[in-house]
Amino acid sequence: MVGSAYLDSIIRYDDVQCVNQIRMDRRTFHYLCRMLRDHNRVKLDGVVTMEEQVCKFLHIFSHHVKNCTFGSRFCRLGETISRYLNSILHRVLR
């Protein structure tokens, strides 16, 4: 899986890569995911994990990347990326 491999390269290995790509360290990233999961604030569809949704959200906002550009890295349509992005954004704002 392309998306999972890229996600692993960002959040699994070291804090330097994680901070460079999503602007937070791994501990903070996992805390945010746990917080969203514990409060049932993210809709999971069984296709994309919570961590992948949050990582996409943070990466797009951190680097001002277009949905269609980022979608090619995760082998997803720009519309799909947009849907997940909006889902996370609404939940974080709550």
PyMOL CGO cylinders between C-alpha atoms (Angstrom):
from pymol import cmd
from pymol.cgo import CYLINDER

trace = [
    CYLINDER, 0.00, 0.00, 0.00, 1.44, 3.30, -1.07, 0.3, 1, 1, 1, 1, 1, 1,
    CYLINDER, 1.44, 3.30, -1.07, -0.45, 5.38, 1.50, 0.3, 1, 1, 1, 1, 1, 1,
    CYLINDER, -0.45, 5.38, 1.50, 0.49, 3.18, 4.42, 0.3, 1, 1, 1, 1, 1, 1,
    CYLINDER, 0.49, 3.18, 4.42, 4.17, 3.11, 3.42, 0.3, 1, 1, 1, 1, 1, 1,
    CYLINDER, 4.17, 3.11, 3.42, 4.27, 6.89, 3.15, 0.3, 1, 1, 1, 1, 1, 1,
    CYLINDER, 4.27, 6.89, 3.15, 2.46, 7.26, 6.48, 0.3, 1, 1, 1, 1, 1, 1,
    CYLINDER, 2.46, 7.26, 6.48, 4.99, 4.92, 8.09, 0.3, 1, 1, 1, 1, 1, 1,
    CYLINDER, 4.99, 4.92, 8.09, 7.85, 6.99, 6.70, 0.3, 1, 1, 1, 1, 1, 1,
    CYLINDER, 7.85, 6.99, 6.70, 6.37, 10.08, 8.37, 0.3, 1, 1, 1, 1, 1, 1,
    CYLINDER, 6.37, 10.08, 8.37, 5.18, 8.93, 11.79, 0.3, 1, 1, 1, 1, 1, 1,
    CYLINDER, 5.18, 8.93, 11.79, 6.86, 5.63, 12.62, 0.3, 1, 1, 1, 1, 1, 1,
    CYLINDER, 6.86, 5.63, 12.62, 10.60, 6.26, 12.47, 0.3, 1, 1, 1, 1, 1, 1,
    CYLINDER, 10.60, 6.26, 12.47, 11.74, 9.53, 13.99, 0.3, 1, 1, 1, 1, 1, 1,
    CYLINDER, 11.74, 9.53, 13.99, 10.47, 12.85, 15.26, 0.3, 1, 1, 1, 1, 1, 1,
    CYLINDER, 10.47, 12.85, 15.26, 12.59, 14.85, 12.81, 0.3, 1, 1, 1, 1, 1, 1,
    CYLINDER, 12.59, 14.85, 12.81, 10.77, 13.45, 9.77, 0.3, 1, 1, 1, 1, 1, 1,
    CYLINDER, 10.77, 13.45, 9.77, 7.43, 13.77, 11.53, 0.3, 1, 1, 1, 1, 1, 1,
    CYLINDER, 7.43, 13.77, 11.53, 7.99, 17.44, 12.44, 0.3, 1, 1, 1, 1, 1, 1,
    CYLINDER, 7.99, 17.44, 12.44, 9.27, 18.20, 8.93, 0.3, 1, 1, 1, 1, 1, 1,
    CYLINDER, 9.27, 18.20, 8.93, 6.21, 16.68, 7.27, 0.3, 1, 1, 1, 1, 1, 1,
    CYLINDER, 6.21, 16.68, 7.27, 3.27, 17.34, 9.60, 0.3, 1, 1, 1, 1, 1, 1,
    CYLINDER, 3.27, 17.34, 9.60, 4.67, 19.99, 11.96, 0.3, 1, 1, 1, 1, 1, 1,
    CYLINDER, 4.67, 19.99, 11.96, 4.26, 17.97, 15.16, 0.3, 1, 1, 1, 1, 1, 1,
    CYLINDER, 4.26, 17.97, 15.16, 6.18, 15.21, 16.89, 0.3, 1, 1, 1, 1, 1, 1,
    CYLINDER, 6.18, 15.21, 16.89, 5.01, 11.61, 16.95, 0.3, 1, 1, 1, 1, 1, 1,
    CYLINDER, 5.01, 11.61, 16.95, 3.76, 11.73, 20.54, 0.3, 1, 1, 1, 1, 1, 1,
    CYLINDER, 3.76, 11.73, 20.54, 1.56, 14.75, 19.80, 0.3, 1, 1, 1, 1, 1, 1,
    CYLINDER, 1.56, 14.75, 19.80, 0.31, 13.18, 16.57, 0.3, 1, 1, 1, 1, 1, 1,
    CYLINDER, 0.31, 13.18, 16.57, -0.73, 9.98, 18.36, 0.3, 1, 1, 1, 1, 1, 1,
    CYLINDER, -0.73, 9.98, 18.36, -2.31, 12.01, 21.16, 0.3, 1, 1, 1, 1, 1, 1,
    CYLINDER, -2.31, 12.01, 21.16, -4.41, 13.94, 18.61, 0.3, 1, 1, 1, 1, 1, 1,
    CYLINDER, -4.41, 13.94, 18.61, -5.51, 10.70, 16.93, 0.3, 1, 1, 1, 1, 1, 1,
    CYLINDER, -5.51, 10.70, 16.93, -6.41, 9.17, 20.30, 0.3, 1, 1, 1, 1, 1, 1,
    CYLINDER, -6.41, 9.17, 20.30, -8.34, 12.29, 21.30, 0.3, 1, 1, 1, 1, 1, 1,
    CYLINDER, -8.34, 12.29, 21.30, -10.36, 12.24, 18.06, 0.3, 1, 1, 1, 1, 1, 1,
    CYLINDER, -10.36, 12.24, 18.06, -10.95, 8.49, 18.38, 0.3, 1, 1, 1, 1, 1, 1,
    CYLINDER, -10.95, 8.49, 18.38, -11.98, 8.65, 22.06, 0.3, 1, 1, 1, 1, 1, 1,
    CYLINDER, -11.98, 8.65, 22.06, -14.53, 11.36, 21.39, 0.3, 1, 1, 1, 1, 1, 1,
    CYLINDER, -14.53, 11.36, 21.39, -15.87, 9.58, 18.27, 0.3, 1, 1, 1, 1, 1, 1,
    CYLINDER, -15.87, 9.58, 18.27, -15.12, 12.67, 16.29, 0.3, 1, 1, 1, 1, 1, 1,
    CYLINDER, -15.12, 12.67, 16.29, -13.83, 11.01, 13.14, 0.3, 1, 1, 1, 1, 1, 1,
    CYLINDER, -13.83, 11.01, 13.14, -15.95, 8.96, 10.80, 0.3, 1, 1, 1, 1, 1, 1,
    CYLINDER, -15.95, 8.96, 10.80, -14.11, 5.78, 9.92, 0.3, 1, 1, 1, 1, 1, 1,
    CYLINDER, -14.11, 5.78, 9.92, -15.19, 3.94, 6.79, 0.3, 1, 1, 1, 1, 1, 1,
    CYLINDER, -15.19, 3.94, 6.79, -12.89, 0.92, 7.05, 0.3, 1, 1, 1, 1, 1, 1,
    CYLINDER, -12.89, 0.92, 7.05, -10.86, 2.01, 4.03, 0.3, 1, 1, 1, 1, 1, 1,
    CYLINDER, -10.86, 2.01, 4.03, -8.64, 4.74, 5.47, 0.3, 1, 1, 1, 1, 1, 1,
    CYLINDER, -8.64, 4.74, 5.47, -7.31, 4.60, 9.02, 0.3, 1, 1, 1, 1, 1, 1,
    CYLINDER, -7.31, 4.60, 9.02, -7.67, 7.42, 11.49, 0.3, 1, 1, 1, 1, 1, 1,
    CYLINDER, -7.67, 7.42, 11.49, -3.91, 7.99, 11.44, 0.3, 1, 1, 1, 1, 1, 1,
    CYLINDER, -3.91, 7.99, 11.44, -3.87, 8.27, 7.65, 0.3, 1, 1, 1, 1, 1, 1,
    CYLINDER, -3.87, 8.27, 7.65, -6.76, 10.76, 7.68, 0.3, 1, 1, 1, 1, 1, 1,
    CYLINDER, -6.76, 10.76, 7.68, -5.11, 12.94, 10.33, 0.3, 1, 1, 1, 1, 1, 1,
    CYLINDER, -5.11, 12.94, 10.33, -1.71, 12.70, 8.63, 0.3, 1, 1, 1, 1, 1, 1,
    CYLINDER, -1.71, 12.70, 8.63, -3.20, 13.83, 5.32, 0.3, 1, 1, 1, 1, 1, 1,
    CYLINDER, -3.20, 13.83, 5.32, -5.00, 16.69, 7.04, 0.3, 1, 1, 1, 1, 1, 1,
    CYLINDER, -5.00, 16.69, 7.04, -1.86, 17.91, 8.78, 0.3, 1, 1, 1, 1, 1, 1,
    CYLINDER, -1.86, 17.91, 8.78, 0.39, 17.48, 5.75, 0.3, 1, 1, 1, 1, 1, 1,
    CYLINDER, 0.39, 17.48, 5.75, -1.95, 19.37, 3.42, 0.3, 1, 1, 1, 1, 1, 1,
    CYLINDER, -1.95, 19.37, 3.42, -2.31, 22.28, 5.83, 0.3, 1, 1, 1, 1, 1, 1,
    CYLINDER, -2.31, 22.28, 5.83, 1.38, 22.30, 6.77, 0.3, 1, 1, 1, 1, 1, 1,
    CYLINDER, 1.38, 22.30, 6.77, 2.63, 22.51, 3.19, 0.3, 1, 1, 1, 1, 1, 1,
    CYLINDER, 2.63, 22.51, 3.19, -0.35, 24.06, 1.39, 0.3, 1, 1, 1, 1, 1, 1,
    CYLINDER, -0.35, 24.06, 1.39, -0.59, 21.08, -0.98, 0.3, 1, 1, 1, 1, 1, 1,
    CYLINDER, -0.59, 21.08, -0.98, -3.48, 20.71, -3.42, 0.3, 1, 1, 1, 1, 1, 1,
    CYLINDER, -3.48, 20.71, -3.42, -5.85, 17.76, -3.00, 0.3, 1, 1, 1, 1, 1, 1,
    CYLINDER, -5.85, 17.76, -3.00, -5.16, 16.36, -6.46, 0.3, 1, 1, 1, 1, 1, 1,
    CYLINDER, -5.16, 16.36, -6.46, -1.38, 16.54, -5.92, 0.3, 1, 1, 1, 1, 1, 1,
    CYLINDER, -1.38, 16.54, -5.92, -1.59, 14.83, -2.57, 0.3, 1, 1, 1, 1, 1, 1,
    CYLINDER, -1.59, 14.83, -2.57, -4.11, 12.30, -3.90, 0.3, 1, 1, 1, 1, 1, 1,
    CYLINDER, -4.11, 12.30, -3.90, -1.56, 10.98, -6.37, 0.3, 1, 1, 1, 1, 1, 1,
    CYLINDER, -1.56, 10.98, -6.37, 0.80, 10.08, -3.50, 0.3, 1, 1, 1, 1, 1, 1,
    CYLINDER, 0.80, 10.08, -3.50, -1.95, 8.15, -1.71, 0.3, 1, 1, 1, 1, 1, 1,
    CYLINDER, -1.95, 8.15, -1.71, -3.51, 6.75, -4.90, 0.3, 1, 1, 1, 1, 1, 1,
    CYLINDER, -3.51, 6.75, -4.90, -6.82, 8.45, -4.13, 0.3, 1, 1, 1, 1, 1, 1,
    CYLINDER, -6.82, 8.45, -4.13, -8.98, 10.88, -6.06, 0.3, 1, 1, 1, 1, 1, 1,
    CYLINDER, -8.98, 10.88, -6.06, -8.84, 14.57, -5.14, 0.3, 1, 1, 1, 1, 1, 1,
    CYLINDER, -8.84, 14.57, -5.14, -12.52, 14.35, -4.14, 0.3, 1, 1, 1, 1, 1, 1,
    CYLINDER, -12.52, 14.35, -4.14, -11.76, 11.54, -1.69, 0.3, 1, 1, 1, 1, 1, 1,
    CYLINDER, -11.76, 11.54, -1.69, -8.90, 13.51, -0.15, 0.3, 1, 1, 1, 1, 1, 1,
    CYLINDER, -8.90, 13.51, -0.15, -11.21, 16.53, 0.13, 0.3, 1, 1, 1, 1, 1, 1,
    CYLINDER, -11.21, 16.53, 0.13, -13.91, 14.50, 1.88, 0.3, 1, 1, 1, 1, 1, 1,
    CYLINDER, -13.91, 14.50, 1.88, -11.47, 13.17, 4.49, 0.3, 1, 1, 1, 1, 1, 1,
    CYLINDER, -11.47, 13.17, 4.49, -9.89, 16.59, 4.89, 0.3, 1, 1, 1, 1, 1, 1,
    CYLINDER, -9.89, 16.59, 4.89, -13.25, 18.22, 5.57, 0.3, 1, 1, 1, 1, 1, 1,
    CYLINDER, -13.25, 18.22, 5.57, -14.20, 15.44, 7.99, 0.3, 1, 1, 1, 1, 1, 1,
    CYLINDER, -14.20, 15.44, 7.99, -11.07, 15.95, 10.08, 0.3, 1, 1, 1, 1, 1, 1,
    CYLINDER, -11.07, 15.95, 10.08, -11.31, 19.74, 9.91, 0.3, 1, 1, 1, 1, 1, 1,
    CYLINDER, -11.31, 19.74, 9.91, -14.89, 19.74, 11.22, 0.3, 1, 1, 1, 1, 1, 1,
    CYLINDER, -14.89, 19.74, 11.22, -14.00, 17.35, 14.03, 0.3, 1, 1, 1, 1, 1, 1,
    CYLINDER, -14.00, 17.35, 14.03, -10.92, 19.33, 15.09, 0.3, 1, 1, 1, 1, 1, 1,
    CYLINDER, -10.92, 19.33, 15.09, -12.92, 22.57, 15.14, 0.3, 1, 1, 1, 1, 1, 1,
    CYLINDER, -12.92, 22.57, 15.14, -15.51, 20.99, 17.45, 0.3, 1, 1, 1, 1, 1, 1,
]
cmd.load_cgo(trace, "trace")
